[in-house]
Amino acid sequence: MNFTEHTKIRKEKFGTVVFDTLTEKIFITDQIGGQILQLIEQGKDLPEIVSTLGNSYDGDKKNIEKDIVEFTEQLKSSNIICESVQEQV
């Protein structure tokens, strides 16, 4: 996963701000959403993100994975992230 070229990310005190320069839409995430965005920015793939957050938070690993998948699907549908070329091969 990668950010699309028109996506800008900025961490703030209240969460992470995502700005889509193409549509001029702004999205704000909470701390966990910000962590997911940071891991995407670091080049982590979905299994690595699930593993990292699953080890950081108490809770059922299946529920954590489900929440992360739902969040990343929302990012994809909003054209914030896309599949990288390597993942499409």
PDB file with one MODEL, atoms N, CA, C and O in Angstrom:
MODEL        1
ATOM      1  N   MET A   1       0.843  -1.181   0.000  1.00  0.00           N
ATOM      2  CA  MET A   1       0.000   0.000   0.000  1.00  0.00           C
ATOM      3  C   MET A   1       0.886   1.241   0.000  1.00  0.00           C
ATOM      4  O   MET A   1       1.934   1.289   0.645  1.00  0.00           O
ATOM      5  N   ASN A   2       0.437   2.216  -0.729  1.00  0.00           N
ATOM      6  CA  ASN A   2       1.104   3.514  -0.775  1.00  0.00           C
ATOM      7  C   ASN A   2       0.053   4.607  -0.749  1.00  0.00           C
ATOM      8  O   ASN A   2      -1.104   4.385  -1.107  1.00  0.00           O
ATOM      9  N   PHE A   3       0.469   5.788  -0.321  1.00  0.00           N
ATOM     10  CA  PHE A   3      -0.406   6.944  -0.434  1.00  0.00           C
ATOM     11  C   PHE A   3      -0.454   7.368  -1.890  1.00  0.00           C
ATOM     12  O   PHE A   3       0.540   7.260  -2.608  1.00  0.00           O
ATOM     13  N   THR A   4      -1.608   7.848  -2.323  1.00  0.00           N
ATOM     14  CA  THR A   4      -1.695   8.386  -3.671  1.00  0.00           C
ATOM     15  C   THR A   4      -0.895   9.684  -3.715  1.00  0.00           C
ATOM     16  O   THR A   4      -0.645  10.302  -2.681  1.00  0.00           O
ATOM     17  N   GLU A   5      -0.501  10.086  -4.903  1.00  0.00           N
ATOM     18  CA  GLU A   5       0.378  11.250  -5.038  1.00  0.00           C
ATOM     19  C   GLU A   5      -0.263  12.555  -4.588  1.00  0.00           C
ATOM     20  O   GLU A   5       0.443  13.525  -4.317  1.00  0.00           O
ATOM     21  N   HIS A   6      -1.571  12.594  -4.505  1.00  0.00           N
ATOM     22  CA  HIS A   6      -2.256  13.821  -4.101  1.00  0.00           C
ATOM     23  C   HIS A   6      -2.678  13.811  -2.630  1.00  0.00           C
ATOM     24  O   HIS A   6      -3.527  14.604  -2.224  1.00  0.00           O
ATOM     25  N   THR A   7      -2.092  12.922  -1.836  1.00  0.00           N
ATOM     26  CA  THR A   7      -2.429  12.814  -0.419  1.00  0.00           C
ATOM     27  C   THR A   7      -1.317  13.421   0.436  1.00  0.00           C
ATOM     28  O   THR A   7      -0.136  13.126   0.253  1.00  0.00           O
ATOM     29  N   LYS A   8      -1.720  14.262   1.360  1.00  0.00           N
ATOM     30  CA  LYS A   8      -0.795  14.867   2.318  1.00  0.00           C
ATOM     31  C   LYS A   8      -1.243  14.467   3.716  1.00  0.00           C
ATOM     32  O   LYS A   8      -2.435  14.470   4.021  1.00  0.00           O
ATOM     33  N   ILE A   9      -0.276  14.124   4.564  1.00  0.00           N
ATOM     34  CA  ILE A   9      -0.553  13.675   5.927  1.00  0.00           C
ATOM     35  C   ILE A   9       0.166  14.602   6.908  1.00  0.00           C
ATOM     36  O   ILE A   9       1.321  14.972   6.701  1.00  0.00           O
ATOM     37  N   ARG A  10      -0.549  14.972   7.990  1.00  0.00           N
ATOM     38  CA  ARG A  10       0.101  15.783   9.019  1.00  0.00           C
ATOM     39  C   ARG A  10      -0.434  15.367  10.384  1.00  0.00           C
ATOM     40  O   ARG A  10      -1.644  15.309  10.603  1.00  0.00           O
ATOM     41  N   LYS A  11       0.483  15.083  11.290  1.00  0.00           N
ATOM     42  CA  LYS A  11       0.115  14.696  12.647  1.00  0.00           C
ATOM     43  C   LYS A  11      -0.124  15.957  13.470  1.00  0.00           C
ATOM     44  O   LYS A  11       0.668  16.898  13.436  1.00  0.00           O
ATOM     45  N   GLU A  12      -1.223  15.958  14.204  1.00  0.00           N
ATOM     46  CA  GLU A  12      -1.595  17.075  15.076  1.00  0.00           C
ATOM     47  C   GLU A  12      -1.821  16.542  16.489  1.00  0.00           C
ATOM     48  O   GLU A  12      -1.813  15.329  16.703  1.00  0.00           O
ATOM     49  N   LYS A  13      -2.018  17.428  17.440  1.00  0.00           N
ATOM     50  CA  LYS A  13      -2.262  17.029  18.833  1.00  0.00           C
ATOM     51  C   LYS A  13      -3.516  16.176  18.961  1.00  0.00           C
ATOM     52  O   LYS A  13      -3.558  15.248  19.768  1.00  0.00           O
ATOM     53  N   PHE A  14      -4.521  16.480  18.181  1.00  0.00           N
ATOM     54  CA  PHE A  14      -5.830  15.827  18.289  1.00  0.00           C
ATOM     55  C   PHE A  14      -5.954  14.589  17.410  1.00  0.00           C
ATOM     56  O   PHE A  14      -6.965  13.891  17.486  1.00  0.00           O
ATOM     57  N   GLY A  15      -4.961  14.296  16.583  1.00  0.00           N
ATOM     58  CA  GLY A  15      -5.013  13.145  15.688  1.00  0.00           C
ATOM     59  C   GLY A  15      -4.205  13.422  14.440  1.00  0.00           C
ATOM     60  O   GLY A  15      -3.322  14.280  14.445  1.00  0.00           O
ATOM     61  N   THR A  16      -4.494  12.717  13.391  1.00  0.00           N
ATOM     62  CA  THR A  16      -3.779  12.886  12.131  1.00  0.00           C
ATOM     63  C   THR A  16      -4.733  13.443  11.089  1.00  0.00           C
ATOM     64  O   THR A  16      -5.865  12.982  10.947  1.00  0.00           O
ATOM     65  N   VAL A  17      -4.251  14.447  10.361  1.00  0.00           N
ATOM     66  CA  VAL A  17      -5.040  15.092   9.319  1.00  0.00           C
ATOM     67  C   VAL A  17      -4.576  14.549   7.977  1.00  0.00           C
ATOM     68  O   VAL A  17      -3.380  14.513   7.689  1.00  0.00           O
ATOM     69  N   VAL A  18      -5.528  14.131   7.167  1.00  0.00           N
ATOM     70  CA  VAL A  18      -5.257  13.641   5.822  1.00  0.00           C
ATOM     71  C   VAL A  18      -5.918  14.618   4.860  1.00  0.00           C
ATOM     72  O   VAL A  18      -7.119  14.875   4.952  1.00  0.00           O
ATOM     73  N   PHE A  19      -5.134  15.160   3.941  1.00  0.00           N
ATOM     74  CA  PHE A  19      -5.663  16.128   2.982  1.00  0.00           C
ATOM     75  C   PHE A  19      -5.496  15.576   1.579  1.00  0.00           C
ATOM     76  O   PHE A  19      -4.387  15.255   1.150  1.00  0.00           O
ATOM     77  N   ASP A  20      -6.603  15.471   0.877  1.00  0.00           N
ATOM     78  CA  ASP A  20      -6.597  15.040  -0.517  1.00  0.00           C
ATOM     79  C   ASP A  20      -6.570  16.306  -1.369  1.00  0.00           C
ATOM     80  O   ASP A  20      -7.582  16.997  -1.491  1.00  0.00           O
ATOM     81  N   THR A  21      -5.420  16.610  -1.957  1.00  0.00           N
ATOM     82  CA  THR A  21      -5.265  17.852  -2.717  1.00  0.00           C
ATOM     83  C   THR A  21      -6.054  17.840  -4.018  1.00  0.00           C
ATOM     84  O   THR A  21      -6.330  18.899  -4.582  1.00  0.00           O
ATOM     85  N   LEU A  22      -6.416  16.668  -4.496  1.00  0.00           N
ATOM     86  CA  LEU A  22      -7.178  16.566  -5.738  1.00  0.00           C
ATOM     87  C   LEU A  22      -8.638  16.993  -5.540  1.00  0.00           C
ATOM     88  O   LEU A  22      -9.191  17.756  -6.332  1.00  0.00           O
ATOM     89  N   THR A  23      -9.244  16.484  -4.471  1.00  0.00           N
ATOM     90  CA  THR A  23     -10.651  16.794  -4.201  1.00  0.00           C
ATOM     91  C   THR A  23     -10.812  17.877  -3.143  1.00  0.00           C
ATOM     92  O   THR A  23     -11.916  18.371  -2.914  1.00  0.00           O
ATOM     93  N   GLU A  24      -9.708  18.244  -2.500  1.00  0.00           N
ATOM     94  CA  GLU A  24      -9.677  19.221  -1.406  1.00  0.00           C
ATOM     95  C   GLU A  24     -10.498  18.766  -0.210  1.00  0.00           C
ATOM     96  O   GLU A  24     -11.050  19.590   0.520  1.00  0.00           O
ATOM     97  N   LYS A  25     -10.578  17.456  -0.010  1.00  0.00           N
ATOM     98  CA  LYS A  25     -11.272  16.897   1.148  1.00  0.00           C
ATOM     99  C   LYS A  25     -10.260  16.695   2.275  1.00  0.00           C
ATOM    100  O   LYS A  25      -9.091  16.389   2.039  1.00  0.00           O
ATOM    101  N   ILE A  26     -10.738  16.873   3.493  1.00  0.00           N
ATOM    102  CA  ILE A  26      -9.917  16.688   4.682  1.00  0.00           C
ATOM    103  C   ILE A  26     -10.541  15.577   5.517  1.00  0.00           C
ATOM    104  O   ILE A  26     -11.753  15.546   5.734  1.00  0.00           O
ATOM    105  N   PHE A  27      -9.687  14.666   5.982  1.00  0.00           N
ATOM    106  CA  PHE A  27     -10.109  13.593   6.866  1.00  0.00           C
ATOM    107  C   PHE A  27      -9.280  13.711   8.146  1.00  0.00           C
ATOM    108  O   PHE A  27      -8.102  14.062   8.098  1.00  0.00           O
ATOM    109  N   ILE A  28      -9.893  13.418   9.275  1.00  0.00           N
ATOM    110  CA  ILE A  28      -9.178  13.448  10.549  1.00  0.00           C
ATOM    111  C   ILE A  28      -9.335  12.078  11.204  1.00  0.00           C
ATOM    112  O   ILE A  28     -10.440  11.544  11.303  1.00  0.00           O
ATOM    113  N   THR A  29      -8.216  11.523  11.646  1.00  0.00           N
ATOM    114  CA  THR A  29      -8.252  10.216  12.294  1.00  0.00           C
ATOM    115  C   THR A  29      -7.880  10.353  13.762  1.00  0.00           C
ATOM    116  O   THR A  29      -7.298  11.351  14.186  1.00  0.00           O
ATOM    117  N   ASP A  30      -8.225   9.338  14.517  1.00  0.00           N
ATOM    118  CA  ASP A  30      -7.812   9.292  15.913  1.00  0.00           C
ATOM    119  C   ASP A  30      -6.387   8.743  15.995  1.00  0.00           C
ATOM    120  O   ASP A  30      -5.725   8.582  14.970  1.00  0.00           O
ATOM    121  N   GLN A  31      -5.921   8.460  17.195  1.00  0.00           N
ATOM    122  CA  GLN A  31      -4.550   7.998  17.412  1.00  0.00           C
ATOM    123  C   GLN A  31      -4.271   6.687  16.684  1.00  0.00           C
ATOM    124  O   GLN A  31      -3.220   6.536  16.061  1.00  0.00           O
ATOM    125  N   ILE A  32      -5.185   5.758  16.756  1.00  0.00           N
ATOM    126  CA  ILE A  32      -4.961   4.451  16.118  1.00  0.00           C
ATOM    127  C   ILE A  32      -4.949   4.596  14.599  1.00  0.00           C
ATOM    128  O   ILE A  32      -4.111   3.995  13.926  1.00  0.00           O
ATOM    129  N   GLY A  33      -5.865   5.384  14.060  1.00  0.00           N
ATOM    130  CA  GLY A  33      -5.850   5.654  12.618  1.00  0.00           C
ATOM    131  C   GLY A  33      -4.536   6.297  12.209  1.00  0.00           C
ATOM    132  O   GLY A  33      -3.989   5.991  11.150  1.00  0.00           O
ATOM    133  N   GLY A  34      -4.033   7.189  13.053  1.00  0.00           N
ATOM    134  CA  GLY A  34      -2.742   7.826  12.787  1.00  0.00           C
ATOM    135  C   GLY A  34      -1.604   6.824  12.777  1.00  0.00           C
ATOM    136  O   GLY A  34      -0.676   6.928  11.974  1.00  0.00           O
ATOM    137  N   GLN A  35      -1.681   5.852  13.677  1.00  0.00           N
ATOM    138  CA  GLN A  35      -0.657   4.809  13.692  1.00  0.00           C
ATOM    139  C   GLN A  35      -0.699   3.981  12.413  1.00  0.00           C
ATOM    140  O   GLN A  35       0.343   3.641  11.852  1.00  0.00           O
ATOM    141  N   ILE A  36      -1.892   3.662  11.960  1.00  0.00           N
ATOM    142  CA  ILE A  36      -2.024   2.907  10.712  1.00  0.00           C
ATOM    143  C   ILE A  36      -1.431   3.706   9.556  1.00  0.00           C
ATOM    144  O   ILE A  36      -0.693   3.158   8.737  1.00  0.00           O
ATOM    145  N   LEU A  37      -1.748   4.992   9.486  1.00  0.00           N
ATOM    146  CA  LEU A  37      -1.200   5.845   8.433  1.00  0.00           C
ATOM    147  C   LEU A  37       0.316   5.913   8.502  1.00  0.00           C
ATOM    148  O   LEU A  37       0.994   5.884   7.475  1.00  0.00           O
ATOM    149  N   GLN A  38       0.847   6.003   9.719  1.00  0.00           N
ATOM    150  CA  GLN A  38       2.302   6.053   9.897  1.00  0.00           C
ATOM    151  C   GLN A  38       2.949   4.753   9.414  1.00  0.00           C
ATOM    152  O   GLN A  38       4.005   4.784   8.781  1.00  0.00           O
ATOM    153  N   LEU A  39       2.327   3.626   9.706  1.00  0.00           N
ATOM    154  CA  LEU A  39       2.869   2.339   9.267  1.00  0.00           C
ATOM    155  C   LEU A  39       2.803   2.209   7.744  1.00  0.00           C
ATOM    156  O   LEU A  39       3.714   1.657   7.128  1.00  0.00           O
ATOM    157  N   ILE A  40       1.734   2.714   7.142  1.00  0.00           N
ATOM    158  CA  ILE A  40       1.646   2.724   5.676  1.00  0.00           C
ATOM    159  C   ILE A  40       2.770   3.581   5.106  1.00  0.00           C
ATOM    160  O   ILE A  40       3.420   3.207   4.131  1.00  0.00           O
ATOM    161  N   GLU A  41       2.989   4.741   5.733  1.00  0.00           N
ATOM    162  CA  GLU A  41       4.042   5.649   5.281  1.00  0.00           C
ATOM    163  C   GLU A  41       5.420   4.989   5.373  1.00  0.00           C
ATOM    164  O   GLU A  41       6.307   5.281   4.571  1.00  0.00           O
ATOM    165  N   GLN A  42       5.594   4.106   6.347  1.00  0.00           N
ATOM    166  CA  GLN A  42       6.853   3.374   6.517  1.00  0.00           C
ATOM    167  C   GLN A  42       6.984   2.209   5.539  1.00  0.00           C
ATOM    168  O   GLN A  42       8.002   1.518   5.522  1.00  0.00           O
ATOM    169  N   GLY A  43       5.956   1.998   4.730  1.00  0.00           N
ATOM    170  CA  GLY A  43       6.022   0.941   3.731  1.00  0.00           C
ATOM    171  C   GLY A  43       5.552  -0.418   4.211  1.00  0.00           C
ATOM    172  O   GLY A  43       5.788  -1.427   3.545  1.00  0.00           O
ATOM    173  N   LYS A  44       4.890  -0.459   5.358  1.00  0.00           N
ATOM    174  CA  LYS A  44       4.399  -1.733   5.892  1.00  0.00           C
ATOM    175  C   LYS A  44       3.194  -2.209   5.090  1.00  0.00           C
ATOM    176  O   LYS A  44       2.382  -1.405   4.632  1.00  0.00           O
ATOM    177  N   ASP A  45       3.088  -3.522   4.926  1.00  0.00           N
ATOM    178  CA  ASP A  45       1.918  -4.080   4.259  1.00  0.00           C
ATOM    179  C   ASP A  45       0.866  -4.452   5.306  1.00  0.00           C
ATOM    180  O   ASP A  45       1.115  -4.343   6.507  1.00  0.00           O
ATOM    181  N   LEU A  46      -0.280  -4.882   4.859  1.00  0.00           N
ATOM    182  CA  LEU A  46      -1.398  -5.151   5.761  1.00  0.00           C
ATOM    183  C   LEU A  46      -1.051  -6.165   6.858  1.00  0.00           C
ATOM    184  O   LEU A  46      -1.352  -5.903   8.023  1.00  0.00           O
ATOM    185  N   PRO A  47      -0.435  -7.305   6.542  1.00  0.00           N
ATOM    186  CA  PRO A  47      -0.095  -8.247   7.620  1.00  0.00           C
ATOM    187  C   PRO A  47       0.859  -7.646   8.657  1.00  0.00           C
ATOM    188  O   PRO A  47       0.744  -7.942   9.847  1.00  0.00           O
ATOM    189  N   GLU A  48       1.796  -6.806   8.214  1.00  0.00           N
ATOM    190  CA  GLU A  48       2.719  -6.171   9.162  1.00  0.00           C
ATOM    191  C   GLU A  48       1.991  -5.165  10.052  1.00  0.00           C
ATOM    192  O   GLU A  48       2.288  -5.056  11.242  1.00  0.00           O
ATOM    193  N   ILE A  49       1.050  -4.439   9.481  1.00  0.00           N
ATOM    194  CA  ILE A  49       0.273  -3.470  10.257  1.00  0.00           C
ATOM    195  C   ILE A  49      -0.571  -4.201  11.298  1.00  0.00           C
ATOM    196  O   ILE A  49      -0.629  -3.792  12.458  1.00  0.00           O
ATOM    197  N   VAL A  50      -1.220  -5.276  10.881  1.00  0.00           N
ATOM    198  CA  VAL A  50      -2.041  -6.071  11.795  1.00  0.00           C
ATOM    199  C   VAL A  50      -1.180  -6.633  12.919  1.00  0.00           C
ATOM    200  O   VAL A  50      -1.577  -6.592  14.083  1.00  0.00           O
ATOM    201  N   SER A  51      -0.025  -7.147  12.587  1.00  0.00           N
ATOM    202  CA  SER A  51       0.876  -7.715  13.592  1.00  0.00           C
ATOM    203  C   SER A  51       1.339  -6.650  14.582  1.00  0.00           C
ATOM    204  O   SER A  51       1.319  -6.871  15.793  1.00  0.00           O
ATOM    205  N   THR A  52       1.754  -5.502  14.069  1.00  0.00           N
ATOM    206  CA  THR A  52       2.254  -4.421  14.924  1.00  0.00           C
ATOM    207  C   THR A  52       1.178  -3.938  15.888  1.00  0.00           C
ATOM    208  O   THR A  52       1.422  -3.839  17.091  1.00  0.00           O
ATOM    209  N   LEU A  53       0.002  -3.639  15.374  1.00  0.00           N
ATOM    210  CA  LEU A  53      -1.067  -3.127  16.237  1.00  0.00           C
ATOM    211  C   LEU A  53      -1.652  -4.218  17.118  1.00  0.00           C
ATOM    212  O   LEU A  53      -2.066  -3.952  18.247  1.00  0.00           O
ATOM    213  N   GLY A  54      -1.689  -5.442  16.612  1.00  0.00           N
ATOM    214  CA  GLY A  54      -2.172  -6.559  17.420  1.00  0.00           C
ATOM    215  C   GLY A  54      -1.300  -6.789  18.643  1.00  0.00           C
ATOM    216  O   GLY A  54      -1.788  -7.203  19.694  1.00  0.00           O
ATOM    217  N   ASN A  55      -0.012  -6.519  18.502  1.00  0.00           N
ATOM    218  CA  ASN A  55       0.913  -6.673  19.628  1.00  0.00           C
ATOM    219  C   ASN A  55       0.901  -5.459  20.549  1.00  0.00           C
ATOM    220  O   ASN A  55       1.342  -5.547  21.695  1.00  0.00           O
ATOM    221  N   SER A  56       0.402  -4.327  20.058  1.00  0.00           N
ATOM    222  CA  SER A  56       0.395  -3.094  20.848  1.00  0.00           C
ATOM    223  C   SER A  56      -0.867  -2.915  21.685  1.00  0.00           C
ATOM    224  O   SER A  56      -0.855  -2.191  22.681  1.00  0.00           O
ATOM    225  N   TYR A  57      -1.949  -3.568  21.287  1.00  0.00           N
ATOM    226  CA  TYR A  57      -3.236  -3.364  21.960  1.00  0.00           C
ATOM    227  C   TYR A  57      -3.806  -4.676  22.457  1.00  0.00           C
ATOM    228  O   TYR A  57      -3.658  -5.727  21.832  1.00  0.00           O
ATOM    229  N   ASP A  58      -4.467  -4.581  23.609  1.00  0.00           N
ATOM    230  CA  ASP A  58      -5.203  -5.736  24.122  1.00  0.00           C
ATOM    231  C   ASP A  58      -6.474  -5.881  23.306  1.00  0.00           C
ATOM    232  O   ASP A  58      -7.057  -4.893  22.859  1.00  0.00           O
ATOM    233  N   GLY A  59      -6.881  -7.073  23.123  1.00  0.00           N
ATOM    234  CA  GLY A  59      -8.113  -7.308  22.385  1.00  0.00           C
ATOM    235  C   GLY A  59      -7.964  -8.509  21.485  1.00  0.00           C
ATOM    236  O   GLY A  59      -6.869  -9.029  21.266  1.00  0.00           O
ATOM    237  N   ASP A  60      -9.074  -8.920  20.984  1.00  0.00           N
ATOM    238  CA  ASP A  60      -9.122 -10.064  20.089  1.00  0.00           C
ATOM    239  C   ASP A  60      -8.416  -9.720  18.779  1.00  0.00           C
ATOM    240  O   ASP A  60      -8.768  -8.742  18.120  1.00  0.00           O
ATOM    241  N   LYS A  61      -7.438 -10.509  18.409  1.00  0.00           N
ATOM    242  CA  LYS A  61      -6.646 -10.252  17.197  1.00  0.00           C
ATOM    243  C   LYS A  61      -7.524 -10.223  15.940  1.00  0.00           C
ATOM    244  O   LYS A  61      -7.262  -9.453  15.016  1.00  0.00           O
ATOM    245  N   LYS A  62      -8.550 -11.051  15.908  1.00  0.00           N
ATOM    246  CA  LYS A  62      -9.449 -11.071  14.738  1.00  0.00           C
ATOM    247  C   LYS A  62     -10.206  -9.750  14.615  1.00  0.00           C
ATOM    248  O   LYS A  62     -10.386  -9.234  13.512  1.00  0.00           O
ATOM    249  N   ASN A  63     -10.648  -9.203  15.749  1.00  0.00           N
ATOM    250  CA  ASN A  63     -11.357  -7.918  15.722  1.00  0.00           C
ATOM    251  C   ASN A  63     -10.422  -6.779  15.322  1.00  0.00           C
ATOM    252  O   ASN A  63     -10.809  -5.876  14.580  1.00  0.00           O
ATOM    253  N   ILE A  64      -9.198  -6.833  15.817  1.00  0.00           N
ATOM    254  CA  ILE A  64      -8.206  -5.815  15.456  1.00  0.00           C
ATOM    255  C   ILE A  64      -7.950  -5.864  13.956  1.00  0.00           C
ATOM    256  O   ILE A  64      -7.927  -4.830  13.288  1.00  0.00           O
ATOM    257  N   GLU A  65      -7.758  -7.077  13.429  1.00  0.00           N
ATOM    258  CA  GLU A  65      -7.528  -7.235  11.990  1.00  0.00           C
ATOM    259  C   GLU A  65      -8.727  -6.733  11.187  1.00  0.00           C
ATOM    260  O   GLU A  65      -8.557  -6.045  10.180  1.00  0.00           O
ATOM    261  N   LYS A  66      -9.925  -7.070  11.624  1.00  0.00           N
ATOM    262  CA  LYS A  66     -11.145  -6.638  10.936  1.00  0.00           C
ATOM    263  C   LYS A  66     -11.223  -5.112  10.895  1.00  0.00           C
ATOM    264  O   LYS A  66     -11.538  -4.534   9.855  1.00  0.00           O
ATOM    265  N   ASP A  67     -10.937  -4.460  12.021  1.00  0.00           N
ATOM    266  CA  ASP A  67     -10.982  -2.995  12.078  1.00  0.00           C
ATOM    267  C   ASP A  67      -9.934  -2.362  11.157  1.00  0.00           C
ATOM    268  O   ASP A  67     -10.214  -1.364  10.493  1.00  0.00           O
ATOM    269  N   ILE A  68      -8.742  -2.935  11.118  1.00  0.00           N
ATOM    270  CA  ILE A  68      -7.684  -2.400  10.257  1.00  0.00           C
ATOM    271  C   ILE A  68      -8.054  -2.570   8.790  1.00  0.00           C
ATOM    272  O   ILE A  68      -7.866  -1.655   7.988  1.00  0.00           O
ATOM    273  N   VAL A  69      -8.573  -3.726   8.444  1.00  0.00           N
ATOM    274  CA  VAL A  69      -8.989  -3.977   7.055  1.00  0.00           C
ATOM    275  C   VAL A  69     -10.086  -3.000   6.653  1.00  0.00           C
ATOM    276  O   VAL A  69     -10.039  -2.432   5.562  1.00  0.00           O
ATOM    277  N   GLU A  70     -11.073  -2.799   7.524  1.00  0.00           N
ATOM    278  CA  GLU A  70     -12.151  -1.851   7.224  1.00  0.00           C
ATOM    279  C   GLU A  70     -11.609  -0.429   7.027  1.00  0.00           C
ATOM    280  O   GLU A  70     -12.024   0.282   6.111  1.00  0.00           O
ATOM    281  N   PHE A  71     -10.683  -0.029   7.895  1.00  0.00           N
ATOM    282  CA  PHE A  71     -10.101   1.317   7.802  1.00  0.00           C
ATOM    283  C   PHE A  71      -9.325   1.480   6.498  1.00  0.00           C
ATOM    284  O   PHE A  71      -9.477   2.490   5.810  1.00  0.00           O
ATOM    285  N   THR A  72      -8.495   0.498   6.152  1.00  0.00           N
ATOM    286  CA  THR A  72      -7.715   0.610   4.918  1.00  0.00           C
ATOM    287  C   THR A  72      -8.617   0.547   3.681  1.00  0.00           C
ATOM    288  O   THR A  72      -8.317   1.179   2.668  1.00  0.00           O
ATOM    289  N   GLU A  73      -9.710  -0.205   3.753  1.00  0.00           N
ATOM    290  CA  GLU A  73     -10.664  -0.225   2.636  1.00  0.00           C
ATOM    291  C   GLU A  73     -11.319   1.144   2.462  1.00  0.00           C
ATOM    292  O   GLU A  73     -11.552   1.577   1.334  1.00  0.00           O
ATOM    293  N   GLN A  74     -11.616   1.828   3.563  1.00  0.00           N
ATOM    294  CA  GLN A  74     -12.159   3.180   3.489  1.00  0.00           C
ATOM    295  C   GLN A  74     -11.138   4.132   2.861  1.00  0.00           C
ATOM    296  O   GLN A  74     -11.490   4.998   2.060  1.00  0.00           O
ATOM    297  N   LEU A  75      -9.867   3.956   3.239  1.00  0.00           N
ATOM    298  CA  LEU A  75      -8.810   4.792   2.649  1.00  0.00           C
ATOM    299  C   LEU A  75      -8.701   4.552   1.143  1.00  0.00           C
ATOM    300  O   LEU A  75      -8.517   5.490   0.368  1.00  0.00           O
ATOM    301  N   LYS A  76      -8.816   3.296   0.744  1.00  0.00           N
ATOM    302  CA  LYS A  76      -8.767   2.973  -0.689  1.00  0.00           C
ATOM    303  C   LYS A  76      -9.961   3.556  -1.425  1.00  0.00           C
ATOM    304  O   LYS A  76      -9.805   4.133  -2.501  1.00  0.00           O
ATOM    305  N   SER A  77     -11.151   3.411  -0.857  1.00  0.00           N
ATOM    306  CA  SER A  77     -12.347   3.915  -1.536  1.00  0.00           C
ATOM    307  C   SER A  77     -12.362   5.442  -1.597  1.00  0.00           C
ATOM    308  O   SER A  77     -13.011   6.023  -2.467  1.00  0.00           O
ATOM    309  N   SER A  78     -11.651   6.088  -0.681  1.00  0.00           N
ATOM    310  CA  SER A  78     -11.535   7.556  -0.701  1.00  0.00           C
ATOM    311  C   SER A  78     -10.345   8.017  -1.529  1.00  0.00           C
ATOM    312  O   SER A  78     -10.057   9.211  -1.609  1.00  0.00           O
ATOM    313  N   ASN A  79      -9.656   7.063  -2.144  1.00  0.00           N
ATOM    314  CA  ASN A  79      -8.498   7.349  -2.996  1.00  0.00           C
ATOM    315  C   ASN A  79      -7.348   7.998  -2.224  1.00  0.00           C
ATOM    316  O   ASN A  79      -6.613   8.826  -2.762  1.00  0.00           O
ATOM    317  N   ILE A  80      -7.205   7.608  -0.956  1.00  0.00           N
ATOM    318  CA  ILE A  80      -6.107   8.086  -0.114  1.00  0.00           C
ATOM    319  C   ILE A  80      -4.905   7.165  -0.267  1.00  0.00           C
ATOM    320  O   ILE A  80      -3.764   7.625  -0.317  1.00  0.00           O
ATOM    321  N   ILE A  81      -5.162   5.873  -0.339  1.00  0.00           N
ATOM    322  CA  ILE A  81      -4.098   4.897  -0.562  1.00  0.00           C
ATOM    323  C   ILE A  81      -4.459   4.047  -1.761  1.00  0.00           C
ATOM    324  O   ILE A  81      -5.615   3.974  -2.179  1.00  0.00           O
ATOM    325  N   CYS A  82      -3.433   3.404  -2.305  1.00  0.00           N
ATOM    326  CA  CYS A  82      -3.642   2.481  -3.421  1.00  0.00           C
ATOM    327  C   CYS A  82      -2.689   1.309  -3.229  1.00  0.00           C
ATOM    328  O   CYS A  82      -1.735   1.380  -2.454  1.00  0.00           O
ATOM    329  N   GLU A  83      -2.964   0.252  -3.938  1.00  0.00           N
ATOM    330  CA  GLU A  83      -2.067  -0.905  -3.909  1.00  0.00           C
ATOM    331  C   GLU A  83      -0.768  -0.525  -4.604  1.00  0.00           C
ATOM    332  O   GLU A  83      -0.783   0.125  -5.649  1.00  0.00           O
ATOM    333  N   SER A  84       0.329  -0.923  -4.035  1.00  0.00           N
ATOM    334  CA  SER A  84       1.607  -0.622  -4.689  1.00  0.00           C
ATOM    335  C   SER A  84       1.800  -1.539  -5.885  1.00  0.00           C
ATOM    336  O   SER A  84       1.146  -2.574  -6.006  1.00  0.00           O
ATOM    337  N   VAL A  85       2.699  -1.145  -6.754  1.00  0.00           N
ATOM    338  CA  VAL A  85       2.980  -1.932  -7.959  1.00  0.00           C
ATOM    339  C   VAL A  85       3.439  -3.337  -7.580  1.00  0.00           C
ATOM    340  O   VAL A  85       3.050  -4.310  -8.227  1.00  0.00           O
ATOM    341  N   GLN A  86       4.266  -3.451  -6.533  1.00  0.00           N
ATOM    342  CA  GLN A  86       4.773  -4.755  -6.130  1.00  0.00           C
ATOM    343  C   GLN A  86       3.638  -5.674  -5.696  1.00  0.00           C
ATOM    344  O   GLN A  86       3.688  -6.873  -5.973  1.00  0.00           O
ATOM    345  N   GLU A  87       2.606  -5.142  -5.018  1.00  0.00           N
ATOM    346  CA  GLU A  87       1.507  -5.972  -4.556  1.00  0.00           C
ATOM    347  C   GLU A  87       0.602  -6.396  -5.687  1.00  0.00           C
ATOM    348  O   GLU A  87      -0.102  -7.399  -5.567  1.00  0.00           O
ATOM    349  N   GLN A  88       0.601  -5.651  -6.794  1.00  0.00           N
ATOM    350  CA  GLN A  88      -0.269  -5.986  -7.908  1.00  0.00           C
ATOM    351  C   GLN A  88       0.319  -7.066  -8.788  1.00  0.00           C
ATOM    352  O   GLN A  88      -0.416  -7.691  -9.552  1.00  0.00           O
ATOM    353  N   VAL A  89       1.607  -7.308  -8.712  1.00  0.00           N
ATOM    354  CA  VAL A  89       2.263  -8.284  -9.569  1.00  0.00           C
ATOM    355  C   VAL A  89       1.912  -9.680  -9.145  1.00  0.00           C
ATOM    356  O   VAL A  89       2.374 -10.645  -9.754  1.00  0.00           O
TER     357      VAL A  89
ENDMDL
END
